[in-house]
Amino acid sequence: MTSSIPTNNVGLAVMTTLRNYGIDAIFGIPGTHNLEFYRHLEPLGIRPVTTRHEQGAGYGSDGWSQLKGLPGVVITTSGPGLLNAMSAAATSYCESRPMIILSPGAPRGSEFSDIGLLHETKDPTGAVRALIGRSTRVSSGSEAVELIHEAFAFFAHGRPRPVHIEIPLDVLEGASDVDTAVLEARPLGAPKTAADDAVATAADILRRASSPVILAGGGSLGTGGALLELAELLQAPVVTTINGKGAIPEAHPLSLGSEIRLAAAQDLCNASDALLVIGSKVGESELWGGKIVPQGSCIRIDIDPAQLQCNVAPDVELLGNASAVVPQLLEALAGHEPASAPELDPLRAELRTEARSMAPALARINEILAATLPADTVIAGDSSQVTYFGTTSFFPVQKPHQLLYTPAYATLGYGLPAAIGAKVADPDRPVVGLIGDGALMFAVQEFITAVEQGVDLPIICVNNGGYGEIRQNMEDRDLAPVGVNLAQPDWVRLAEGFGLTAFNVESLDELAGIVTQALAVKGPSLIHVSID
């Protein structure tokens, strides 16, 4: 049957606009209603990554996004496909990461009709908007393209969070009403600087400080070498949130790692006479019940005005993009002679002791991996004890985005698809998934996505027999464990059934050698590690 759908349709206009901004991969699942997005991928040179669940598409796009420095793009079908991706969208919202979600919608005039359309959903944009804020049903191709341009401007100049665009089926499949010139990427302009008087006040506080400390969050990761230069100029220790891990190289003498959740790091921040907080909400999920209550002056840099007063009230607010504001501070502090370098080794040892006491075996696993893997390896973690008790403290990184993780939304099922997305983004860079058995079961179907995509990707499954953290929570409340000691598959045979090369680690003494073997494997592999 010959299709009457024009090939120069709105689907082409939308995908061309994305390609013009550098998007060369999308994540999603083809469906009856979204085929006019998919029609144009191959001619435009856009790689489709078909996950086996739309949640995995969202998490895969997040891993891709962090390594590419571009928003991840997810294509869903209408109704269930869109709603399946909402955990990933909510993760993007909570962790302040850029994502564009495209979905078809009911044809114009049939909204809210309840007449039994395929994938009929009462109010999809209303549902999505309730979760992520930015969800729009367009009425034309030109409106859809304009929203793509607006999304890239939003990501460049605001707090990056997901954007959903619903295109009615009749619009998506209809002839484009957009001139070719309108599809070109627009200049995004320079990052927003802070007010000069506020910068001068902040610089004066930092200049007079004898014990300044920098607390760097996820919003600091775009500062490049400027943040390290500022830390060295001030001789200020840098402690980061988990989302800020790698803001400066963690091997640097001024780095205290991503340990803000530990009491000793919080005490350092609170005792400082000048605390500079960069791009962090300083929230409960990063502090693990602790408090940041600065006894000295507090300066905050944030791109979102609502975050400047969040949880910790500053003495000076620097509203702007940290990538521009940190250089402003450097300029204002030119010629500064800092006090002597702080002695951080005792504090560093105290932090490591505190972290190791939480889960010694998981610390050991990460130390083995840190000694075995190439220095630029990306570790994809999950809401697993091996990540938040292990990788955060015992796998030092030298660059931003070497740990892919969701500390605030704390979702399960993130790690495997995020690792796949990262490897699609940068095939030549080593990527390793390090994931607990409970979390891995949330996304086990994505093993076949890794096989299909042909990625060389070791996945290390650390098996503690179920939901170890919740088991401990129950025991702490004097509850007998209920529903947390989980039946386990034969992990090696399961992985081999998907087409992975699989290894079983009998002792941690074997781990380094087996990881080295797995790094040489073509295609994905599984390393199964059981711990008591």
N, C-alpha and C positions, 0 to 999 in steps of 0.2 A: 504494500500500500504506500502510495506516495504521500509524504507529509506536506501539509499546507502551511507549516510553521516557517516563517521567514528566517533565514540563517543570520541576517543582519538584525538580530533582535536585541531586546534589552539584556538578556543573559550575556551576549557578546559585549555590550557596552560596559556592563559591570565588571566582567572578568578582565577586559582590556584595561580598564582603569586600575584595577589591582595590579596587573602585570606591570603597568607603567610606574608603579611605586616600588617595584622590585620583588613582588610576591612571586615565587617560582614553585611553591608547593601549597596544596590545600589538603585539609583533613576532613573526612566525612564518609558518608555512605550514599551511593546513588539510590534514588527512589523515583517512583512514578512521577512525582511533581517537580523534581529538581533537575531533570535531564537537560534543560536548556542552559544551566550552568556548566554541566559536564561536557556538553557538545564542543565547547570552545577550549577546553584545557590543553589538549594535545597541539592544536595549531598555534596556541599562544606560548607553548613551552612551559606549561605549568604541570608539575608532577602531582598526580592524585595519590594520596595515601588512604587506602580504604581500610579503616579499622573495623573491628567486629562488633563494636558498640559505639554509639555516638559520644558517650562519656569518654571513651578512649580517644576519640577524635579531638575532643577539647583538650585533653591532657597532652596528647601528642603535639598539638599545635603550640601548646605552652612551652614544651621542651624545644621545639623548633624556633620559637620566637626568642627565647633567651639566648640562643647561640647566634641567631641571625641579626638580632637587633631590630627586627620588624614585627609588626603585630601578627600573631597567628591567625589564620583564616579557617573557619569551620563552615562547611556546607551541610545542612541537614535537609531532610524532607519536611513536609508540613506535619503538624500534630505530634505524633509520638517521637519522631526523629528529633524534633526541636526540643521537646521536653526531656528526652534522654540526655541531651547535652547540657542540661541546666546545672548539674553538679559542677561540671567544669567551668561553666560561666560564672557561677557563684564563687568558685575558687579564684578565678581571675579577678573578680570584684574585690574579694577579701584581701588578696595578696597584691593588689594594685599592679596588674599586668595587662598589657594591651591585647585585645582579641576582637576580631570581627566575625560575627555569626550571620550567615545568609540563609534565609529559609523562604520557600514559596508559601503563599497563603491562599485562602479561598478567593475565587474571582470576585472582582468588584461587584457589589450588589447582593452578594450571598453571605455577607458577614452576619453572624449571630442568627442564621436562618433555621438551624436545627432541622434540616431536611434530609439528613443521611448522606452527606457528601463523604467521600473517602478521606480519612484522617480528620474528620470534622472536630474542631476544637472551639469551645465557646469564645474565648478571648485570648489567643496566644500571645499577642503583644502585651496585653495587660498582665498576664502571668509572668512573662519575662521581665517586664518593667518593674514588677514588685520585687524582683530579686536583684536586678543589676542597674536599674534606673534609666538606661538608654535603650529603648526599644521603640521602633517606629515602623508603622505600616505605610508604605508609600503609595502614591496614586499614579506615578508615571516613571518612565526610565530616567528622565532628567533629574527627578527628585532622588532616585536611588543613587545615581552617580554623584550628585552633590553631597549626599550623606557619606559616601566613601571619602570624598575630599575633606569633609568636616571631621571625619574620624581620624584621619592622619594628622590634621591640625590639632585636634584634641589630644592625641597621644603625645605630640611634640611639646605642647604648651600647658597641659593640665595633668592632673593625677591620672595616670593611665589605668583605664578600666574598660570592661567589655562594652561593645556596641552591637546591637542586634538590628538587622534590617529585614523586614518582611516584605516581599514583593508579590502582589497578587498574581495568580497563575496567568490570567489573561494579559497582564502587563509584561510579565517575564517572557512569555512566548510571543508577544506582539512585536511589531516593527519598532526599531529604536527611534526615538525622537531627539537623539542627542548628537550634536555635531562632533566630528572626530576630534577637533581641536580641544573640546571640553574634556576629553578623556585623558589628556596629558597630565602627568603629575605636576602639582603646583609647588613652588618654593615654600618651604615651611618656616623660613626666617630664623633669626638667631634666638637662642634660649633667653627666657625672661630674666633680667637682672633685678636685684633688690634696690630699694631706695638708697641713695647715696648717704643720707644722714644716718639711716639705720646701720649701714655698713661701717661708717665712721665710729659710731657709738660702740658697736660690737668689737671693732678692732682695738679701740681704747681699752675695753675690758680685758681682751686677750693679751694686750701688750703689758698690762699691769699685773697679770696673773702670775703667781709663783708655782701653781700646781694645776695647769689646765688639763682637761680630759676631753677627748672627742668620742661621742657615741654616734656611730654611723649605722643607719638603717638602709633599707632597700632603695630609698631615694637617693642614696649617695653613690650608687654603682656607676653612674654615668660621668663621674667627675674625672675619670682617667688618672693621670699622674698628679693632678693638682691637689688632691686630698693628701697624698703622701708628702708632697712638698710642703703643705701647710702644717702637717704633723711634725715634720722635721724642723721647720722654722720655729714652731712653738715648743719643740721637744715635748709634745703632748702624747701620752699613751692613747692608743685607739682601741676601743672595744666595740664590737659590732653586734647587732642583732643577727639572728640566723639568716634572715633575708638580706642582710648586709654583708654576709660572709664573703671575704675576698675583696672588700672595698680597698684595702691596701694588702700587699703580700703578707701572708701570715708568718713567713719566715723573718720578717723585718723586726729589728729590736724593739720598735715601738708598738708592735701589734700584740694584743692580748687575745686575739681570736674572737670567735662568735660566742662569747661567754657571758653576755649580759644577763642571762637567766641565773647565773651563779652568784651567791651572796657576796663573795669577795669582790667581784667586778662591780656589783651595785654599790658596795661600800666605797669603792674608789670614786665612782661617779658622784656619790652624795657628799663626800668629803672634799671634792675639788672646789677651788675658789672661782673656777670658770668652766662650766660644762657647756660644750658646743654639741647640740643634737642636730643631726643632719638626716632629713628624710625618714623619720620614724614616728609612728604614733605612740611609741613607748607603751605598748599595750600588754594586757595580762598574758596573752599567748606567748609573748617573747620574754616576759619576766618570771613566769612560773610562780606566781604568788608573791614575788618580791615587790619592792617599791623604789622608784626613783624620786627622791625628795632632796633636791640640791640645797646644800647649806650655803653655797656661794651663788654667784651670778649664773644665770642660765640664758643661753642664746639658742634660738631655734631657726633652722633653715627648712623651708618646705614650699613646695609648689602649690599646695592646697591651703587656702586661708583657713579653712575649717580645722586643719590639723595643727595649726600653730599653737593653739591653746589646749590641745587634746591631752588629757592625763597629767601633763606637767606644764604649769604656767611659766612662760619665759619672762625675763627682764627685757629682752630685745627680740623682736620678730623680724626675720629676714624672709620676706615673701618673694620667691623666685625659684628658678630652676637651679639646683645645686651645682650643675655643670657650669653655670655662669656665676653663681654667687661665691663659690669657693675661690675662683680666680680674683673676684673683687676683693675678698678678704686678703688674699696674697698681696695684691697691689697696695692695699691700705696699710699692710704691715711691713712693707719694704724697709729693709735696714734694721728690723727688730733684732735685738740680741737677747736670746732666751736665757733663762736660768740653766743651771747644769742639767745634764741628762738624768732622767729619773732612773732609779735602780728597780728594775721590774722583775728580775729573776725570782726573788722570793715570792712575789705575788703570782707569777706564772706557775711556779711549783705548787702553790696553794690551790690555784684553779684546777690544775691537772689532778691533784689528789682528790678534790671535791668531785670532779667529773668522773674519775675512775671508780669512786666508791659506789656510784649508782649502778654500774653494770660492768664489772671487770672483764668478763669474757667478750662483750661487745666492743669494749675499748681495744682489747687485744686483736680482734678481727680487723678493725680499722687500722691499727698500727701496722699489721702485716701488709695490708693492702697499700698503705702509704709508702712502705718500703719497697713494694714490688712493682706498682704501677708507674707508668711515665708521669712526670710532674704535671703535665697539662691535662691529665685525665679528668673527664667530667663524670661525677658520681650522681646517678639518679636515685634518690631515696624515696621513701614513702612515710606514711604515718606509722612507722615501725620503730620499736625500741632500738634496733641496730642503727637507725638514722639519728634519732634525737638524743640517745644516750651515747652513741658511738661516733658517727661521722662528723657531727657538728664540732666535737672537741678533738678527735684523734685522727682526722684526715685533713691536714693543713692544705690550704689552697693558695695559689699565687695570683689568681685573677678572679674577677666577678663571674658569676654564673657557672662555677665549677661544681657547685652542689645544687641540684634541682630538687626542690622540696616545697612543701606548703605548710609552714609552721602555724599560721593563723587559722586557716580553714581546716587543716589537719584531716584531710580526706584520706580514705583508703582507696587503693587502685590507681594511684597517680604514677608510681614509679616506672612501671614497665612501658606504658605508652609514651611517657615523657622521654624515656631513654631512646625509644624508637625515633621520636621526633627530632631529638638532638642529633642522632646519627644521620638522619636524612639531611639535616641542615649542614653538617660538617662531616662527611664520610671519612675523611683522613684523620680525624682526631679520635683518640681512644675515648670511648664511652662505656661505662660499666653500670649496670643496675645492681643495687645492694638493698634487698627488700626482704621483709619478714614474710613468713608463710601465710599469715592471715591476710595481709595486704595483697600479696601476689594472687591469691585466689579471687580477689575482686576483679582482676584483669587478665586472668590466665588465658582467655580466648585470644588475647593480643599476641601470644606466641606465634600464631599463624600469620599475623600481620608482619612480624619481624622476619619470618621465613619468606613471605611473599615479596617484601621490600629488599631482600638480599643484604641486610645489614650485618656487619661483623660486630656482634654485640654479646659479650658475656653478661649473663644475669646470675647473680649470686643470691640464692634463697637461703636465708638464715631461719632455721626451723626450731621454734621453741614450743611447738605443740599446740598452737592456737593463739588466742588473744592475750599475750603475756601481761601487758599493761593493765588490762581490765581485770585479769585474774588477781594481780597484785592489789588493785583497788578494792576488790571484794574482800580479800584477806585482811586488808587494813581496816575494814569495817566489821571484822569478825563474821563475815559471810562465808559459807561454804561455796566454792567456785561453782557457778551455774552457767552453762552454755558457752564456756570459754575454752574448755579442753576439747579440741576439735579433731575429728577423724582426719587422717592424712592419706593422700594418695601415695602411690609409689612414684616419687617425683622424677626419678631418672626415666622410668618407663613412660610416664606422662609426657615428659619433654621429648623423648625420642619418638613418641607417637605423632607429635606435631612436626617432627623433622629437625629438631635441634640435636646437636651433639651434647651429651650429658655426662657429668662427672659427679661422683659421690665422695665427699670428704669425710674420712673416718676420724681424723685427728687434725687439730689446727696446725700441727707440724707439717701437714701435707698441703696446706692452703696455698702458700706462695708458689710452689711448683705447679699445682693444678691451675692456678690463675695464669701463670706464664704460658702453660699449654693452651688454655682457652683463648688467650690473646692472639695466638697464631691460627686459630680455627677460622675457616671461611664460613660466613653465615652466623646465625645466633647460636648461643650455647647456654646451658644451665649448669651451675655449680651448686650442689645441694650440701648445706652444712647444718648438721643437727647440734644443738646445744641443750644442756639441761636447764 
